[in-house]
């Protein structure tokens, strides 16, 4: 069995890969889809659901209020602060002719983050954060209830959550999940993958230390399975955010979620054994939440620079209409998709720079407070 340090390194790498896949999906850049064999939208959001489940602590069931406070501080508070910040920025951008995003209202600040999450568009990918908070809350309460009836076995919980997920897909295919129904819909859809992360940590991880031949068989099975799915199914992608786009039988979204996660989990595990001592990757893996929140804002900042160059006659082919109306717009000069690699770099680096600056300022204030306390004690 791998050490705690190696496991954490594996999941740090997996988180880095996950956020890269999210950004590539928003850029519509299929460089890591392996020729369409692993469509991003068939699993990429579920990577973070799986990671969250992996780090679930069973002892939280003894103090649910403590869990709520901790998760609210870690997830909801940063989201709500940045949602207000983005809302103010989008309101100012509206005056400059930008048309995407809604107005700053109590509804867009406090209601739509849970029912929609795309209220200002510039932070649209962050819909996942309030949804994850609700999923964590549902999970700990459900496990507490199941414990009272002696049904809190990890495999039993997985079966129950999986049935909820199947029910969610069926309801979505019937057109029954929309607006406020999207709140329980997201929870039901993500719950099986969350529990799969917990099940992997508690029961299955010790079986995943394979040799070269074992890893070869592992990858072969996953690739063959997805090849069969690509050839026989009507498109593998679906939307976790909107809880729709399910074109196949209700089992397929979970099969593709698990094969996609299994692929990158094994790659992350292999990379974790290489002593790269990469501080950037470690920092990035610990700040994927902020990259999630700010990467579209970073993309828009790059677009704003390109728009300025376009107005000066230095850039051909830049679409000002799409720039003002589509937050996902990416400029592709002469059809060269490789230019999207610049967007990818900017979408990662700018949020990380923001985090570094924030950490630096927070450290200054923290140290100043400590010095003030020491002076008072002396």
C-alpha positions as CSV (number, residue, x, y, z in Angstrom):
1,X,0.0,0.0,0.0
2,X,1.3,3.5,-0.9
3,X,2.3,5.9,1.8
4,X,0.1,8.9,2.9
5,X,2.6,11.2,1.2
6,X,2.5,9.4,-2.1
7,X,-1.3,9.2,-1.9
8,X,-1.6,12.9,-1.3
9,X,0.9,13.5,-4.2
10,X,-1.2,11.3,-6.4
11,X,-4.3,13.3,-5.7
12,X,-2.5,16.6,-6.0
13,X,-1.5,15.6,-9.5
14,X,-5.0,14.3,-10.2
15,X,-6.4,17.7,-9.1
16,X,-3.9,19.5,-11.4
17,X,-4.9,17.3,-14.3
18,X,-8.6,17.8,-13.5
19,X,-8.5,21.6,-13.7
20,X,-6.5,21.4,-16.9
21,X,-9.2,19.2,-18.4
22,X,-11.9,21.7,-17.2
23,X,-10.1,24.6,-18.9
24,X,-9.5,22.6,-22.1
25,X,-13.2,21.8,-22.2
26,X,-14.1,25.4,-21.9
27,X,-11.6,26.2,-24.7
28,X,-13.1,23.4,-26.8
29,X,-9.5,22.1,-27.3
30,X,-9.5,18.4,-27.5
31,X,-5.8,17.8,-27.2
32,X,-6.2,15.4,-24.3
33,X,-9.4,13.6,-25.5
34,X,-7.2,11.0,-27.3
35,X,-8.9,11.4,-30.6
36,X,-12.4,11.7,-29.0
37,X,-12.0,8.5,-27.0
38,X,-12.3,10.3,-23.7
39,X,-14.5,13.4,-24.2
40,X,-13.9,15.9,-21.4
41,X,-17.6,16.3,-20.7
42,X,-18.0,12.6,-20.1
43,X,-16.0,12.8,-16.8
44,X,-13.9,15.9,-16.1
45,X,-16.1,17.5,-13.4
46,X,-16.5,14.1,-11.8
47,X,-12.7,14.0,-11.1
48,X,-13.2,16.6,-8.4
49,X,-16.2,14.9,-7.0
50,X,-14.2,11.7,-6.7
51,X,-11.3,13.6,-5.1
52,X,-13.7,15.1,-2.6
53,X,-15.1,11.7,-1.7
54,X,-11.6,10.3,-1.3
55,X,-10.8,12.8,1.4
56,X,-14.1,12.4,3.3
57,X,-13.6,11.9,7.0
58,X,-15.9,9.4,8.7
59,X,-15.4,11.1,12.1
60,X,-17.3,14.1,10.7
61,X,-20.5,12.1,11.3
62,X,-20.0,12.7,15.0
63,X,-20.0,16.5,14.6
64,X,-22.1,17.5,11.6
65,X,-22.4,21.1,12.8
66,X,-18.6,21.2,12.9
67,X,-18.4,19.9,9.3
68,X,-20.9,22.5,8.1
69,X,-18.9,25.3,9.7
70,X,-15.6,24.0,8.3
71,X,-17.0,23.5,4.8
72,X,-18.8,26.8,4.8
73,X,-15.6,28.6,5.7
74,X,-13.5,26.7,3.2
75,X,-16.0,26.5,0.3
76,X,-18.9,29.0,0.6
77,X,-17.2,32.0,2.2
78,X,-14.5,32.3,-0.6
79,X,-17.1,31.7,-3.2
80,X,-19.5,34.3,-1.9
81,X,-16.8,36.9,-1.6
82,X,-15.5,36.3,-5.1
83,X,-19.0,36.1,-6.5
84,X,-19.6,39.6,-5.1
85,X,-16.3,40.8,-6.6
86,X,-17.1,39.2,-10.0
87,X,-20.6,40.7,-9.9
88,X,-19.2,44.2,-9.4
89,X,-16.7,43.7,-12.2
90,X,-19.4,42.4,-14.6
91,X,-21.7,45.3,-13.8
92,X,-18.8,47.7,-14.7
93,X,-18.1,45.8,-17.9
94,X,-21.8,46.2,-18.9
95,X,-21.2,49.9,-19.0
96,X,-18.3,49.3,-21.4
97,X,-20.4,47.3,-23.8
98,X,-19.9,43.8,-22.5
99,X,-23.2,41.9,-22.7
100,X,-22.6,38.6,-21.0
101,X,-23.6,38.0,-17.3
102,X,-26.5,39.2,-15.2
103,X,-27.1,42.2,-13.0
104,X,-25.9,42.5,-9.5
105,X,-29.0,41.7,-7.3
106,X,-29.7,39.8,-4.1
107,X,-30.9,36.9,-6.2
108,X,-27.7,36.7,-8.3
109,X,-25.7,37.0,-5.1
110,X,-27.4,34.5,-2.8
111,X,-30.0,32.3,-4.8
112,X,-28.6,31.7,-8.2
113,X,-25.3,30.3,-6.9
114,X,-27.2,27.3,-5.8
115,X,-29.8,27.0,-8.5
116,X,-27.7,28.0,-11.5
117,X,-24.2,29.2,-10.8
118,X,-23.8,31.0,-14.1
119,X,-25.3,34.3,-12.9
120,X,-22.3,36.5,-13.9
121,X,-20.7,34.1,-16.4
122,X,-17.2,35.3,-15.6
123,X,-17.2,32.9,-12.7
124,X,-19.5,30.3,-14.3
125,X,-17.2,27.3,-13.6
126,X,-17.5,28.0,-9.9
127,X,-21.1,26.7,-9.9
128,X,-19.4,23.5,-8.6
129,X,-18.4,25.0,-5.3
130,X,-21.9,25.5,-3.8
131,X,-23.0,22.2,-5.3
132,X,-20.2,20.4,-3.6
133,X,-21.0,22.1,-0.3
134,X,-24.6,20.7,-0.6
135,X,-23.3,17.3,-1.6
136,X,-21.0,17.1,1.4
137,X,-23.9,18.1,3.7
138,X,-26.2,15.6,2.1
139,X,-23.6,12.8,2.4
140,X,-22.9,13.3,6.1
141,X,-26.6,13.4,7.0
142,X,-27.4,10.4,4.8
143,X,-24.6,8.4,6.3
144,X,-25.7,9.4,9.8
145,X,-29.3,8.2,9.1
146,X,-28.0,5.0,7.5
147,X,-25.9,4.4,10.6
148,X,-29.0,4.3,12.7
149,X,-30.4,1.4,10.7
150,X,-27.0,-0.4,10.5
151,X,-26.7,0.2,6.7
152,X,-23.6,2.4,6.7
153,X,-21.4,-0.2,5.0
154,X,-19.4,1.5,2.2
155,X,-20.6,-0.9,-0.4
156,X,-24.2,-0.5,0.6
157,X,-23.9,3.3,0.6
158,X,-22.4,3.1,-2.9
159,X,-25.4,1.0,-4.2
160,X,-27.9,3.4,-2.6
161,X,-26.1,6.5,-4.1
162,X,-25.8,4.7,-7.5
163,X,-29.5,4.1,-7.6
164,X,-30.1,7.8,-6.8
165,X,-27.8,8.7,-9.7
166,X,-29.7,6.4,-12.1
167,X,-32.9,7.9,-10.9
168,X,-31.5,11.4,-11.6
169,X,-30.6,10.6,-15.2
170,X,-34.0,9.1,-15.8
171,X,-35.7,12.1,-14.4
172,X,-33.5,14.4,-16.5
173,X,-34.3,12.5,-19.7
174,X,-38.0,13.0,-18.9
175,X,-37.5,16.7,-18.5
176,X,-38.1,16.8,-14.8
177,X,-34.9,18.5,-13.6
178,X,-34.8,22.3,-14.1
179,X,-34.5,25.5,-12.1
180,X,-34.8,24.6,-8.3
181,X,-35.0,20.9,-9.1
182,X,-31.4,21.2,-10.3
183,X,-30.3,21.5,-6.7
184,X,-31.3,17.9,-5.7
185,X,-30.5,16.8,-9.3
186,X,-26.8,17.8,-9.0
187,X,-26.6,16.0,-5.6
188,X,-28.1,12.8,-6.9
189,X,-25.9,12.8,-10.0
190,X,-22.7,13.4,-8.2
191,X,-23.4,11.2,-5.1
192,X,-22.3,7.9,-6.7
193,X,-18.9,9.3,-7.8
194,X,-18.4,11.0,-4.4
195,X,-19.0,7.6,-2.7
196,X,-16.7,5.9,-5.2
197,X,-13.9,8.2,-4.0
198,X,-14.7,7.2,-0.4
199,X,-14.9,3.5,-1.4
200,X,-11.6,3.7,-3.2
201,X,-9.9,5.2,-0.2
202,X,-11.4,2.8,2.3
203,X,-11.4,-0.5,0.4
204,X,-10.0,-0.5,-3.1
205,X,-6.8,1.6,-3.1
206,X,-4.6,-1.2,-1.7
207,X,-5.4,-3.3,-4.8
208,X,-4.2,-0.5,-7.2
209,X,-0.5,-1.0,-6.8
210,X,0.2,-2.8,-10.1
211,X,3.4,-3.6,-11.9
212,X,4.3,-2.8,-15.5
213,X,2.3,-5.7,-16.9
214,X,-0.7,-5.0,-14.5
215,X,-0.7,-1.3,-15.5
216,X,-0.6,-2.3,-19.2
217,X,-3.6,-4.6,-18.7
218,X,-5.4,-1.8,-16.7
219,X,-4.9,0.8,-19.5
220,X,-5.9,-1.7,-22.2
221,X,-9.2,-2.6,-20.5
222,X,-10.1,1.1,-20.1
223,X,-9.2,2.0,-23.6
224,X,-11.1,-0.9,-25.1
225,X,-14.1,-0.2,-23.0
226,X,-14.2,3.5,-24.1
227,X,-13.6,2.5,-27.7
228,X,-16.7,0.2,-27.6
229,X,-18.7,3.0,-25.9
230,X,-17.6,5.6,-28.5
231,X,-18.6,3.2,-31.3
232,X,-21.9,2.1,-29.9
233,X,-23.3,5.1,-28.0
234,X,-24.9,8.3,-29.1
235,X,-22.2,10.6,-27.8
236,X,-20.6,10.3,-24.3
237,X,-20.7,13.8,-23.1
238,X,-23.2,15.2,-20.6
239,X,-23.5,18.2,-18.4
240,X,-23.1,17.9,-14.6
241,X,-23.8,21.6,-14.2
242,X,-27.2,21.5,-16.0
243,X,-27.9,17.9,-15.2
244,X,-28.8,17.2,-18.8
245,X,-27.4,15.9,-22.1
246,X,-27.9,12.2,-21.3
247,X,-28.1,10.6,-24.7
248,X,-27.8,6.9,-23.7
249,X,-29.1,4.6,-21.1
250,X,-28.8,5.8,-17.5
251,X,-25.7,3.7,-16.6
252,X,-23.5,5.2,-19.3
253,X,-22.7,8.6,-17.6
254,X,-21.3,6.7,-14.6
255,X,-19.4,4.2,-16.7
256,X,-17.6,7.1,-18.6
257,X,-17.1,9.0,-15.4
258,X,-15.4,6.0,-13.8
259,X,-13.3,5.1,-16.9
260,X,-12.1,8.7,-17.2
261,X,-11.2,8.9,-13.6
262,X,-9.5,5.5,-13.7
263,X,-7.4,6.6,-16.6
264,X,-6.1,9.8,-15.0
265,X,-5.9,8.3,-11.5
266,X,-3.5,5.7,-12.7
267,X,-1.4,8.3,-14.7
268,X,-1.3,10.5,-11.5
269,X,-0.2,7.5,-9.5
270,X,2.6,6.8,-11.9
271,X,3.7,10.4,-12.0
272,X,3.6,10.6,-8.1
273,X,6.4,8.0,-8.0
274,X,8.7,10.3,-10.0
275,X,10.5,12.6,-7.6
276,X,10.0,15.8,-9.5
277,X,10.0,18.2,-6.5
278,X,7.7,20.5,-8.4
279,X,6.6,23.3,-6.1
280,X,4.4,24.9,-8.8
281,X,2.4,21.7,-9.4
282,X,2.0,21.3,-5.6
283,X,0.7,24.9,-5.2
284,X,-1.5,24.5,-8.3
285,X,-3.0,21.3,-6.9
286,X,-3.9,23.0,-3.6
287,X,-5.5,26.0,-5.3
288,X,-7.6,24.4,-8.0
289,X,-10.7,26.0,-6.4
290,X,-9.4,29.5,-7.2
291,X,-8.3,28.5,-10.7
292,X,-11.9,27.2,-11.1
293,X,-13.3,30.5,-10.0
294,X,-11.0,32.8,-11.9
295,X,-9.8,31.1,-15.1
296,X,-12.6,32.5,-17.3
297,X,-11.7,36.0,-15.9
298,X,-8.1,35.3,-16.9
299,X,-9.2,34.2,-20.4
300,X,-11.3,37.4,-20.7
301,X,-8.3,39.5,-19.6
302,X,-6.3,37.9,-22.4
303,X,-9.2,38.6,-24.8
304,X,-9.3,42.2,-23.7
305,X,-5.6,42.6,-24.5
306,X,-6.2,41.0,-27.9
307,X,-9.3,43.3,-28.5
308,X,-7.1,46.3,-27.7
309,X,-4.5,45.2,-30.3
310,X,-7.3,44.5,-32.8
311,X,-8.6,48.1,-32.4
312,X,-5.1,49.4,-33.1
313,X,-5.0,47.4,-36.3
314,X,-2.4,44.9,-35.1
315,X,-4.6,41.8,-35.0
316,X,-6.7,40.3,-37.8
317,X,-9.6,38.0,-37.4
318,X,-10.5,38.9,-33.8
319,X,-14.3,38.8,-33.4
320,X,-15.4,41.8,-31.3
321,X,-19.0,40.6,-31.2
322,X,-18.1,37.3,-29.7
323,X,-15.6,39.0,-27.3
324,X,-18.4,41.1,-25.9
325,X,-21.1,38.4,-25.8
326,X,-19.4,35.0,-25.3
327,X,-17.3,34.5,-22.2
328,X,-16.0,31.2,-23.7
329,X,-14.7,32.9,-26.9
330,X,-11.1,32.1,-27.7
331,X,-9.2,33.8,-30.6
332,X,-7.8,31.3,-33.0
333,X,-5.5,33.0,-35.6
334,X,-5.7,31.4,-39.1
335,X,-7.5,28.4,-37.5
336,X,-4.4,27.4,-35.5
337,X,-5.9,25.7,-32.5
338,X,-2.4,25.5,-30.9
339,X,-2.9,29.2,-30.0
340,X,-5.3,27.9,-27.3
341,X,-2.2,26.7,-25.4
342,X,-1.6,30.4,-24.6
343,X,-5.1,30.6,-23.2
344,X,-4.5,27.5,-21.2
345,X,-1.3,29.0,-19.7
346,X,-2.9,32.3,-18.9
347,X,-6.0,30.6,-17.3
348,X,-3.6,28.7,-14.9
349,X,-0.9,31.3,-14.3
350,X,-3.1,34.4,-13.6
351,X,-5.2,32.8,-10.9
352,X,-2.1,31.4,-9.3
353,X,-0.4,34.8,-9.3
354,X,-3.6,36.2,-7.6
355,X,-3.3,33.4,-5.0
356,X,0.4,34.1,-4.4
357,X,-0.3,37.8,-3.9
358,X,-3.2,37.1,-1.6
359,X,-1.1,34.7,0.5
360,X,1.7,37.3,0.7
361,X,-0.6,40.0,1.8
362,X,-2.3,37.7,4.3
363,X,1.1,36.7,5.7
364,X,2.1,40.3,6.1
365,X,-1.0,41.1,8.1
366,X,-0.7,37.9,10.1
367,X,2.9,38.6,11.1
368,X,2.0,42.2,11.9
369,X,-0.7,40.9,14.3
370,X,1.7,38.5,16.0
371,X,4.3,41.4,16.5
372,X,1.5,43.5,18.0
373,X,0.5,40.8,20.4
374,X,4.2,40.3,21.5
375,X,4.6,44.0,22.1
376,X,1.5,44.0,24.3
377,X,2.7,41.0,26.3
378,X,6.1,42.7,26.8
